[in-house]
Amino acid sequence: MNHELQTYSLHIPNTSCLKGELYALLSSQEQDRAQRLCIPEKKEQFIITRGVLRLLLSQQLNISAHDIAIQRRHSGKPFVQSSPKLHFNISHSFEYAVFALSDHNVGIDIEYCDPTFDVQASLSFLHPKEKSYLRQKDYDQALFFELWTHKEAWGKLHGDLTHEDWSNWTVPTDHPRISLEIHRDYKATCFQRHIHKHHHHCLTTYSLKDLLKKQ
């Protein structure tokens, strides 16, 4: 992969016409899982994101997308059985999906910034330090989504953290690249952008290589 972090974004509705072809790329287990999904939107989302992931992995590994065997580590993180050194992560929210591939451990998260979202109703999922931070910021909604994507991406970077009680841990703010007070000053690890003129999303990507470089 030339030792680089690669990220891709996908507008799911624009790919709906390829759903049949992407479904054919899935493993039999993935196809069975797709058939068990009762909500049409969730089913389409699963087929498209998994199919596109296989295409991206196929491009990196030069093997058939359908033949890629995806397994899970003890932490729950997925990996390609024939190429365990290739790391990847996916996330989706509303109409968008994002993908991260790297030769180092990686975590990515995207969230739709719903303007009707009640921040205070979700505080039970946060660490006391995070609650205090939001309280100081008058429960600013945009900051909540930035904080949440930081937390999701950090948890997915480590894998096993996503199975813990989320109120018991937080992104370590003593790291030179991580501070809740400078969300909008991130360079490589966090950025916020409009990826569609009608739908505001917040996106965070953590790469272990990026973090190690600053230690």
CYANA upper distance limits for C-alpha pairs under 8 A (distance plus 0.5 A):
  1 MET  CA     60 GLN  CA      7.57
  1 MET  CA    102 SER  CA      7.41
  1 MET  CA    103 ASP  CA      7.10
  3 HIS  CA    102 SER  CA      7.56
  3 HIS  CA    103 ASP  CA      6.42
  4 GLU  CA    102 SER  CA      6.54
  4 GLU  CA    103 ASP  CA      7.60
  5 LEU  CA    100 ALA  CA      7.49
  5 LEU  CA    101 LEU  CA      6.45
  5 LEU  CA    102 SER  CA      5.19
  5 LEU  CA    103 ASP  CA      8.00
  5 LEU  CA    207 SER  CA      7.77
  6 GLN  CA    100 ALA  CA      6.13
  6 GLN  CA    101 LEU  CA      5.70
  6 GLN  CA    102 SER  CA      6.82
  7 THR  CA     98 VAL  CA      7.55
  7 THR  CA     99 PHE  CA      5.98
  7 THR  CA    100 ALA  CA      4.94
  7 THR  CA    101 LEU  CA      7.00
  8 TYR  CA     98 VAL  CA      6.05
  8 TYR  CA     99 PHE  CA      5.58
  8 TYR  CA    100 ALA  CA      7.08
  9 SER  CA     96 TYR  CA      7.59
  9 SER  CA     97 ALA  CA      6.27
  9 SER  CA     98 VAL  CA      4.86
  9 SER  CA     99 PHE  CA      6.92
 10 LEU  CA     96 TYR  CA      6.12
 10 LEU  CA     97 ALA  CA      5.61
 10 LEU  CA     98 VAL  CA      6.68
 11 HIS  CA     15 THR  CA      7.54
 11 HIS  CA     95 GLU  CA      6.38
 11 HIS  CA     96 TYR  CA      5.27
 11 HIS  CA     97 ALA  CA      7.13
 12 ILE  CA     16 SER  CA      7.12
 12 ILE  CA     45 GLN  CA      7.43
 12 ILE  CA     48 ILE  CA      7.58
 12 ILE  CA     49 THR  CA      8.41
 12 ILE  CA     95 GLU  CA      5.92
 12 ILE  CA     96 TYR  CA      6.15
 12 ILE  CA     97 ALA  CA      7.34
 13 PRO  CA     95 GLU  CA      7.12
 15 THR  CA     19 LYS  CA      7.47
 15 THR  CA     48 ILE  CA      7.72
 16 SER  CA     44 GLU  CA      7.99
 16 SER  CA     48 ILE  CA      7.96
 18 LEU  CA     22 LEU  CA      6.64
 18 LEU  CA     48 ILE  CA      8.45
 19 LYS  CA     23 TYR  CA      6.48
 19 LYS  CA     44 GLU  CA      7.66
 19 LYS  CA     47 ILE  CA      7.23
 19 LYS  CA     48 ILE  CA      6.56
 20 GLY  CA     24 ALA  CA      6.99
 21 GLU  CA     25 LEU  CA      7.40
 22 LEU  CA     26 LEU  CA      7.50
 22 LEU  CA     47 ILE  CA      7.11
 22 LEU  CA     48 ILE  CA      6.70
 22 LEU  CA     50 ARG  CA      8.48
 22 LEU  CA     51 GLY  CA      5.18
 22 LEU  CA     52 VAL  CA      7.55
 23 TYR  CA     31 GLN  CA      7.48
 23 TYR  CA     47 ILE  CA      6.23
 23 TYR  CA     48 ILE  CA      7.97
 23 TYR  CA     51 GLY  CA      6.94
 24 ALA  CA     66 HIS  CA      8.10
 25 LEU  CA     51 GLY  CA      6.47
 25 LEU  CA     54 ARG  CA      7.81
 25 LEU  CA     65 ALA  CA      6.58
 25 LEU  CA     66 HIS  CA      5.00
 26 LEU  CA     30 GLU  CA      6.20
 26 LEU  CA     31 GLN  CA      6.50
 26 LEU  CA     47 ILE  CA      8.29
 26 LEU  CA     50 ARG  CA      7.65
 26 LEU  CA     51 GLY  CA      6.66
 26 LEU  CA     54 ARG  CA      8.27
 26 LEU  CA     66 HIS  CA      6.39
 27 SER  CA     31 GLN  CA      6.66
 27 SER  CA     66 HIS  CA      6.94
 27 SER  CA     67 ASP  CA      8.35
 28 SER  CA     32 ASP  CA      6.62
 29 GLN  CA     33 ARG  CA      6.71
 30 GLU  CA     34 ALA  CA      6.63
 31 GLN  CA     35 GLN  CA      6.78
 32 ASP  CA     36 ARG  CA      6.95
 33 ARG  CA     37 LEU  CA      7.25
 34 ALA  CA     43 LYS  CA      6.14
 34 ALA  CA     46 PHE  CA      7.21
 34 ALA  CA     47 ILE  CA      7.13
 35 GLN  CA     43 LYS  CA      7.95
 37 LEU  CA     42 LYS  CA      7.28
 37 LEU  CA     43 LYS  CA      5.92
 38 CYS  CA     42 LYS  CA      8.27
 38 CYS  CA     43 LYS  CA      7.60
 39 ILE  CA     43 LYS  CA      6.70
 40 PRO  CA     44 GLU  CA      6.61
 41 GLU  CA     45 GLN  CA      6.56
 42 LYS  CA     46 PHE  CA      6.59
 43 LYS  CA     47 ILE  CA      6.76
 44 GLU  CA     48 ILE  CA      6.56
 45 GLN  CA     49 THR  CA      6.49
 46 PHE  CA     50 ARG  CA      6.45
 47 ILE  CA     51 GLY  CA      6.35
 48 ILE  CA     52 VAL  CA      6.50
 49 THR  CA     53 LEU  CA      6.53
 49 THR  CA     97 ALA  CA      7.36
 50 ARG  CA     54 ARG  CA      6.77
 51 GLY  CA     55 LEU  CA      6.93
 52 VAL  CA     56 LEU  CA      6.75
 53 LEU  CA     57 LEU  CA      6.68
 53 LEU  CA     90 ILE  CA      8.46
 53 LEU  CA     99 PHE  CA      7.81
 54 ARG  CA     58 SER  CA      6.40
 54 ARG  CA     65 ALA  CA      5.56
 54 ARG  CA     66 HIS  CA      7.77
 54 ARG  CA     68 ILE  CA      7.71
 55 LEU  CA     59 GLN  CA      6.68
 55 LEU  CA     65 ALA  CA      6.03
 56 LEU  CA     60 GLN  CA      6.97
 57 LEU  CA     61 LEU  CA      6.56
 57 LEU  CA     65 ALA  CA      7.65
 57 LEU  CA     68 ILE  CA      8.49
 58 SER  CA     62 ASN  CA      5.87
 58 SER  CA     63 ILE  CA      5.74
 58 SER  CA     64 SER  CA      6.38
 58 SER  CA     65 ALA  CA      5.45
 58 SER  CA     68 ILE  CA      7.98
 59 GLN  CA     63 ILE  CA      8.00
 61 LEU  CA     83 SER  CA      8.48
 63 ILE  CA     67 ASP  CA      7.68
 63 ILE  CA     68 ILE  CA      7.79
 64 SER  CA     68 ILE  CA      7.20
 68 ILE  CA     80 VAL  CA      7.29
 68 ILE  CA     81 GLN  CA      8.37
 69 ALA  CA     80 VAL  CA      6.24
 69 ALA  CA     81 GLN  CA      6.15
 69 ALA  CA     82 SER  CA      7.92
 70 ILE  CA     78 PRO  CA      6.92
 70 ILE  CA     79 PHE  CA      6.07
 70 ILE  CA     80 VAL  CA      5.12
 70 ILE  CA     81 GLN  CA      6.49
 71 GLN  CA     78 PRO  CA      6.03
 71 GLN  CA     79 PHE  CA      5.93
 71 GLN  CA     80 VAL  CA      6.67
 71 GLN  CA     81 GLN  CA      6.61
 72 ARG  CA     76 GLY  CA      5.89
 72 ARG  CA     77 LYS  CA      5.88
 72 ARG  CA     78 PRO  CA      4.75
 72 ARG  CA     79 PHE  CA      6.47
 73 ARG  CA     77 LYS  CA      5.87
 73 ARG  CA     78 PRO  CA      6.71
 73 ARG  CA     79 PHE  CA      7.65
 75 SER  CA    158 HIS  CA      8.22
 75 SER  CA    159 GLY  CA      5.60
 75 SER  CA    160 ASP  CA      5.16
 76 GLY  CA    159 GLY  CA      6.50
 76 GLY  CA    160 ASP  CA      7.20
 77 LYS  CA    156 LYS  CA      8.19
 77 LYS  CA    159 GLY  CA      6.06
 78 PRO  CA     88 PHE  CA      8.07
 78 PRO  CA     89 ASN  CA      8.37
 79 PHE  CA     83 SER  CA      8.06
 79 PHE  CA     84 PRO  CA      6.24
 79 PHE  CA     86 LEU  CA      7.69
 79 PHE  CA     87 HIS  CA      7.04
 79 PHE  CA     88 PHE  CA      7.80
 80 VAL  CA     84 PRO  CA      6.00
 80 VAL  CA     86 LEU  CA      7.74
 85 LYS  CA    103 ASP  CA      6.55
 85 LYS  CA    104 HIS  CA      8.10
 86 LEU  CA    101 LEU  CA      7.72
 86 LEU  CA    102 SER  CA      6.63
 86 LEU  CA    103 ASP  CA      5.53
 86 LEU  CA    104 HIS  CA      7.85
 87 HIS  CA    101 LEU  CA      6.21
 87 HIS  CA    102 SER  CA      5.67
 87 HIS  CA    103 ASP  CA      6.19
 87 HIS  CA    104 HIS  CA      6.59
 87 HIS  CA    105 ASN  CA      6.12
 87 HIS  CA    106 VAL  CA      6.99
 88 PHE  CA     99 PHE  CA      7.80
 88 PHE  CA    100 ALA  CA      5.89
 88 PHE  CA    101 LEU  CA      4.82
 88 PHE  CA    102 SER  CA      6.77
 88 PHE  CA    105 ASN  CA      8.11
 88 PHE  CA    106 VAL  CA      6.89
 88 PHE  CA    107 GLY  CA      8.19
 89 ASN  CA     99 PHE  CA      6.40
 89 ASN  CA    100 ALA  CA      5.75
 89 ASN  CA    101 LEU  CA      7.21
 89 ASN  CA    106 VAL  CA      7.06
 89 ASN  CA    107 GLY  CA      6.25
 89 ASN  CA    108 ILE  CA      6.66
 89 ASN  CA    156 LYS  CA      8.35
 90 ILE  CA     97 ALA  CA      7.72
 90 ILE  CA     98 VAL  CA      6.20
 90 ILE  CA     99 PHE  CA      4.99
 90 ILE  CA    100 ALA  CA      6.84
 90 ILE  CA    107 GLY  CA      8.42
 90 ILE  CA    108 ILE  CA      6.87
 90 ILE  CA    109 ASP  CA      7.85
 91 SER  CA     97 ALA  CA      6.16
 91 SER  CA     98 VAL  CA      5.91
 91 SER  CA     99 PHE  CA      7.17
 91 SER  CA    108 ILE  CA      6.89
 91 SER  CA    109 ASP  CA      5.70
 91 SER  CA    110 ILE  CA      6.50
 92 HIS  CA     96 TYR  CA      6.08
 92 HIS  CA     97 ALA  CA      4.52
 92 HIS  CA     98 VAL  CA      6.70
 92 HIS  CA    109 ASP  CA      7.93
 92 HIS  CA    110 ILE  CA      6.61
 92 HIS  CA    111 GLU  CA      7.89
 93 SER  CA     97 ALA  CA      6.96
 93 SER  CA    110 ILE  CA      6.67
 93 SER  CA    111 GLU  CA      5.84
 93 SER  CA    112 TYR  CA      6.26
 94 PHE  CA    111 GLU  CA      8.38
 94 PHE  CA    112 TYR  CA      6.76
 97 ALA  CA    110 ILE  CA      8.03
 98 VAL  CA    108 ILE  CA      8.12
 98 VAL  CA    109 ASP  CA      8.09
 98 VAL  CA    110 ILE  CA      7.54
 99 PHE  CA    108 ILE  CA      7.83
100 ALA  CA    106 VAL  CA      7.54
100 ALA  CA    107 GLY  CA      7.86
100 ALA  CA    108 ILE  CA      7.05
100 ALA  CA    205 THR  CA      8.33
101 LEU  CA    106 VAL  CA      7.82
102 SER  CA    106 VAL  CA      7.20
102 SER  CA    207 SER  CA      8.33
104 HIS  CA    207 SER  CA      7.18
104 HIS  CA    208 LEU  CA      6.41
104 HIS  CA    209 LYS  CA      6.43
105 ASN  CA    157 LEU  CA      6.78
105 ASN  CA    207 SER  CA      6.52
105 ASN  CA    208 LEU  CA      5.83
105 ASN  CA    209 LYS  CA      8.04
106 VAL  CA    156 LYS  CA      8.06
106 VAL  CA    157 LEU  CA      5.50
106 VAL  CA    205 THR  CA      7.88
106 VAL  CA    206 TYR  CA      6.18
106 VAL  CA    207 SER  CA      4.99
106 VAL  CA    208 LEU  CA      6.67
107 GLY  CA    152 GLU  CA      8.49
107 GLY  CA    153 ALA  CA      5.16
107 GLY  CA    154 TRP  CA      6.73
107 GLY  CA    155 GLY  CA      7.95
107 GLY  CA    156 LYS  CA      5.35
107 GLY  CA    157 LEU  CA      4.54
107 GLY  CA    158 HIS  CA      8.26
107 GLY  CA    205 THR  CA      6.31
107 GLY  CA    206 TYR  CA      5.73
107 GLY  CA    207 SER  CA      7.09
108 ILE  CA    152 GLU  CA      7.96
108 ILE  CA    153 ALA  CA      5.09
108 ILE  CA    154 TRP  CA      8.40
108 ILE  CA    156 LYS  CA      7.53
108 ILE  CA    157 LEU  CA      8.10
108 ILE  CA    203 LEU  CA      8.05
108 ILE  CA    204 THR  CA      6.31
108 ILE  CA    205 THR  CA      4.88
108 ILE  CA    206 TYR  CA      6.87
109 ASP  CA    149 THR  CA      5.95
109 ASP  CA    150 HIS  CA      8.18
109 ASP  CA    152 GLU  CA      6.49
109 ASP  CA    153 ALA  CA      5.59
109 ASP  CA    203 LEU  CA      6.30
109 ASP  CA    204 THR  CA      6.05
109 ASP  CA    205 THR  CA      7.10
110 ILE  CA    149 THR  CA      6.82
110 ILE  CA    201 HIS  CA      7.24
110 ILE  CA    202 CYS  CA      6.20
110 ILE  CA    203 LEU  CA      4.93
110 ILE  CA    204 THR  CA      7.14
111 GLU  CA    145 PHE  CA      7.46
111 GLU  CA    149 THR  CA      7.23
111 GLU  CA    201 HIS  CA      6.07
111 GLU  CA    202 CYS  CA      5.94
111 GLU  CA    203 LEU  CA      7.11
112 TYR  CA    199 HIS  CA      7.76
112 TYR  CA    200 HIS  CA      6.71
112 TYR  CA    201 HIS  CA      5.00
112 TYR  CA    202 CYS  CA      7.09
113 CYS  CA    117 PHE  CA      8.30
113 CYS  CA    142 ALA  CA      7.69
113 CYS  CA    145 PHE  CA      7.04
113 CYS  CA    199 HIS  CA      8.36
113 CYS  CA    200 HIS  CA      6.20
113 CYS  CA    201 HIS  CA      5.86
113 CYS  CA    202 CYS  CA      7.27
114 ASP  CA    200 HIS  CA      8.44
115 PRO  CA    141 GLN  CA      8.45
117 PHE  CA    141 GLN  CA      8.26
118 ASP  CA    122 SER  CA      7.62
119 VAL  CA    123 LEU  CA      7.35
119 VAL  CA    139 TYR  CA      6.98
119 VAL  CA    140 ASP  CA      8.39
119 VAL  CA    141 GLN  CA      6.85
119 VAL  CA    144 PHE  CA      7.49
120 GLN  CA    139 TYR  CA      7.56
122 SER  CA    126 LEU  CA      8.16
123 LEU  CA    131 LYS  CA      6.99
124 SER  CA    167 SER  CA      7.27
125 PHE  CA    165 ASP  CA      8.36
125 PHE  CA    166 TRP  CA      6.06
125 PHE  CA    167 SER  CA      5.52
126 LEU  CA    130 GLU  CA      6.45
126 LEU  CA    131 LYS  CA      6.70
126 LEU  CA    166 TRP  CA      6.71
126 LEU  CA    167 SER  CA      4.97
126 LEU  CA    168 ASN  CA      8.27
126 LEU  CA    170 THR  CA      8.38
127 HIS  CA    131 LYS  CA      6.80
127 HIS  CA    166 TRP  CA      7.47
127 HIS  CA    167 SER  CA      4.70
127 HIS  CA    168 ASN  CA      6.22
127 HIS  CA    169 TRP  CA      6.43
127 HIS  CA    170 THR  CA      6.52
128 PRO  CA    132 SER  CA      6.63
128 PRO  CA    167 SER  CA      7.77
129 LYS  CA    133 TYR  CA      6.74
129 LYS  CA    170 THR  CA      8.29
130 GLU  CA    134 LEU  CA      6.79
130 GLU  CA    170 THR  CA      7.93
131 LYS  CA    135 ARG  CA      6.58
132 SER  CA    136 GLN  CA      6.75
133 TYR  CA    137 LYS  CA      7.00
133 TYR  CA    180 LEU  CA      8.27
134 LEU  CA    138 ASP  CA      6.72
134 LEU  CA    139 TYR  CA      5.26
134 LEU  CA    140 ASP  CA      7.21
134 LEU  CA    143 LEU  CA      8.08
134 LEU  CA    144 PHE  CA      7.54
135 ARG  CA    139 TYR  CA      5.91
139 TYR  CA    143 LEU  CA      8.32
139 TYR  CA    144 PHE  CA      7.68
140 ASP  CA    144 PHE  CA      6.81
141 GLN  CA    145 PHE  CA      7.03
142 ALA  CA    146 GLU  CA      6.87
143 LEU  CA    147 LEU  CA      6.52
144 PHE  CA    148 TRP  CA      6.50
145 PHE  CA    149 THR  CA      6.59
145 PHE  CA    202 CYS  CA      7.02
146 GLU  CA    150 HIS  CA      6.74
146 GLU  CA    183 HIS  CA      7.74
146 GLU  CA    192 GLN  CA      8.30
146 GLU  CA    202 CYS  CA      6.68
146 GLU  CA    203 LEU  CA      8.03
146 GLU  CA    204 THR  CA      8.20
147 LEU  CA    151 LYS  CA      6.73
147 LEU  CA    180 LEU  CA      7.88
148 TRP  CA    152 GLU  CA      6.58
149 THR  CA    153 ALA  CA      6.39
149 THR  CA    202 CYS  CA      7.54
149 THR  CA    203 LEU  CA      6.80
149 THR  CA    204 THR  CA      6.07
150 HIS  CA    154 TRP  CA      6.49
150 HIS  CA    171 VAL  CA      7.77
150 HIS  CA    190 CYS  CA      8.24
150 HIS  CA    204 THR  CA      6.27
150 HIS  CA    205 THR  CA      8.31
151 LYS  CA    155 GLY  CA      6.51
151 LYS  CA    170 THR  CA      7.20
151 LYS  CA    171 VAL  CA      6.52
152 GLU  CA    156 LYS  CA      6.60
152 GLU  CA    162 THR  CA      8.17
153 ALA  CA    157 LEU  CA      6.52
153 ALA  CA    204 THR  CA      6.79
153 ALA  CA    205 THR  CA      6.58
153 ALA  CA    206 TYR  CA      6.72
154 TRP  CA    158 HIS  CA      7.09
154 TRP  CA    171 VAL  CA      7.08
154 TRP  CA    206 TYR  CA      6.95
155 GLY  CA    159 GLY  CA      6.36
155 GLY  CA    160 ASP  CA      7.73
155 GLY  CA    161 LEU  CA      5.43
155 GLY  CA    162 THR  CA      5.73
156 LYS  CA    160 ASP  CA      8.19
156 LYS  CA    161 LEU  CA      7.69
156 LYS  CA    162 THR  CA      6.87
157 LEU  CA    206 TYR  CA      7.23
157 LEU  CA    207 SER  CA      7.94
157 LEU  CA    208 LEU  CA      8.17
159 GLY  CA    163 HIS  CA      8.45
160 ASP  CA    164 GLU  CA      7.71
161 LEU  CA    166 TRP  CA      8.44
162 THR  CA    166 TRP  CA      7.96
164 GLU  CA    168 ASN  CA      8.09
165 ASP  CA    169 TRP  CA      8.08
166 TRP  CA    170 THR  CA      8.21
171 VAL  CA    178 ILE  CA      8.12
172 PRO  CA    178 ILE  CA      7.37
172 PRO  CA    179 SER  CA      8.36
173 THR  CA    178 ILE  CA      5.67
173 THR  CA    179 SER  CA      5.17
173 THR  CA    180 LEU  CA      7.12
174 ASP  CA    178 ILE  CA      7.33
174 ASP  CA    179 SER  CA      7.56
175 HIS  CA    179 SER  CA      7.84
176 PRO  CA    214 LYS  CA      7.33
176 PRO  CA    215 GLN  CA      7.72
177 ARG  CA    186 TYR  CA      8.16
177 ARG  CA    211 LEU  CA      7.37
177 ARG  CA    214 LYS  CA      7.60
179 SER  CA    183 HIS  CA      7.58
182 ILE  CA    186 TYR  CA      7.57
183 HIS  CA    190 CYS  CA      8.04
184 ARG  CA    190 CYS  CA      8.42
184 ARG  CA    191 PHE  CA      7.65
184 ARG  CA    192 GLN  CA      8.30
186 TYR  CA    190 CYS  CA      5.81
186 TYR  CA    191 PHE  CA      7.15
187 LYS  CA    191 PHE  CA      7.72
188 ALA  CA    210 ASP  CA      7.95
189 THR  CA    204 THR  CA      6.97
189 THR  CA    205 THR  CA      5.84
189 THR  CA    206 TYR  CA      5.81
189 THR  CA    207 SER  CA      7.77
189 THR  CA    210 ASP  CA      7.96
190 CYS  CA    203 LEU  CA      7.36
190 CYS  CA    204 THR  CA      5.14
190 CYS  CA    205 THR  CA      6.46
190 CYS  CA    206 TYR  CA      8.12
191 PHE  CA    202 CYS  CA      7.92
191 PHE  CA    203 LEU  CA      6.67
191 PHE  CA    204 THR  CA      6.72
192 GLN  CA    201 HIS  CA      7.74
192 GLN  CA    202 CYS  CA      5.53
192 GLN  CA    203 LEU  CA      6.32
192 GLN  CA    204 THR  CA      8.26
193 ARG  CA    200 HIS  CA      7.87
193 ARG  CA    201 HIS  CA      7.21
193 ARG  CA    202 CYS  CA      7.07
193 ARG  CA    203 LEU  CA      8.16
194 HIS  CA    199 HIS  CA      7.56
194 HIS  CA    200 HIS  CA      5.79
194 HIS  CA    201 HIS  CA      6.75
195 ILE  CA    199 HIS  CA      7.76
195 ILE  CA    200 HIS  CA      7.45
195 ILE  CA    201 HIS  CA      7.36
196 HIS  CA    200 HIS  CA      7.34
206 TYR  CA    210 ASP  CA      7.94
206 TYR  CA    211 LEU  CA      8.27
207 SER  CA    211 LEU  CA      7.03
208 LEU  CA    212 LEU  CA      6.64
209 LYS  CA    213 LYS  CA      6.70
210 ASP  CA    214 LYS  CA      7.57
211 LEU  CA    215 GLN  CA      7.43
